[in-house]
Amino acid sequence: IDVEGAEVLVWRGMRETLHRFPEVAVIVELHVEQNQKRAEEFLDEVSGTGYVLRYIGYDGNVHRAEKSKILGNPREHWALWLQKS
């Protein structure tokens, strides 16, 4: 998903699909610097629905991340890997 700030709207629109396919992984490009408040709202929404915050690092591996790490690095272009734990 690469929607330039509309991540929370897309996530909400996907609720039924995510419920039907709980094993799915979703990859989201997130630019915190564009709108920190929207990014925080999106991360809260994701965490609140039981998805674990992970990101794809420059090494190609998936790493666990805390909301504070993502928001604390606003210039980073985050490739988030979102999947239920």
Phi, psi and omega in degrees: 000125177223092188235017171048057174103352181258023184303315182295324178293318178295316180301316179295323178290341181268358188309312182296317179297315179297325178294320180287333183232071186293344181274353184293147172253141180240132177253128184232131172271125184234126177248096183298323185300330181296319181196095185298322181296316178295321179297317179296318177300317179297313181298321177296318180298315180298309181298323181291344179257014173088010178270144181267136178279117175225161177223155176269117182279171178294345176276358179087356180266157178266128183238145175286144180222147173265154178306319182297325178292317181294311181291332180283352178234067189293340181275348179290141172265102187277129171256095184277138175250108185250123181205148177297149183290000000 
